[in-house]
Amino acid sequence: MVLACDVKILKLREADAREEADEAQSDADYAACVARVHRALSDHAALHRRCPMKVCIRARRCAGEKQSCLSLLAKPVVSRTREQQMIDDLYYNVQAERLSEEEGA
C-alpha cells in the first residue's frame, strides 16, 4: 500500500529531477550562445588569420571550441555591453524556439 506522503515525496523528487534537467539544459544553451557570439565576433574581425589553431586557419573562420582569438585583440570588436546584449538576444531566441517546439509536441 502506497501512503499519501510517499506519493508526495515521489512527485517532489520527480519535479526536482525535471528542474535539474531544465537548469542543465539552460546552462548548456547559454554556453552555446556565448560560443556562437564569440565565434561570430572572431569571424567578423577575420581573426582566423592570426589564430594559433590550425583548424581555424584551414577553415578560414573560427572553428575552434575555445575562442582564444579574441584575446589577441588589443581593442574588443564590440563593447562588453553590446556583446552581452547579443548573447542575451540569441539565448532568448533559442529558448523561444525550444518552448514553441515543446508546445507543438
C-alpha positions, 0 to 999 in steps of 0.5 A, a space after each residue: 500500500 502506497 501512503 499519501 506522503 510517499 506519493 508526495 515525496 515521489 512527485 517532489 523528487 520527480 519535479 526536482 529531477 525535471 528542474 535539474 534537467 531544465 537548469 542543465 539544459 539552460 546552462 548548456 544553451 547559454 554556453 552555446 550562445 556565448 560560443 556562437 557570439 564569440 565565434 561570430 565576433 572572431 569571424 567578423 574581425 577575420 581573426 582566423 588569420 592570426 589564430 594559433 589553431 590550425 583548424 581555424 586557419 584551414 577553415 578560414 573562420 573560427 572553428 575552434 571550441 575555445 575562442 582564444 582569438 579574441 584575446 589577441 585583440 588589443 581593442 574588443 570588436 564590440 563593447 562588453 555591453 553590446 556583446 552581452 546584449 547579443 548573447 542575451 538576444 540569441 539565448 532568448 531566441 533559442 529558448 523561444 524556439 525550444 518552448 514553441 517546439 515543446 508546445 507543438 509536441 
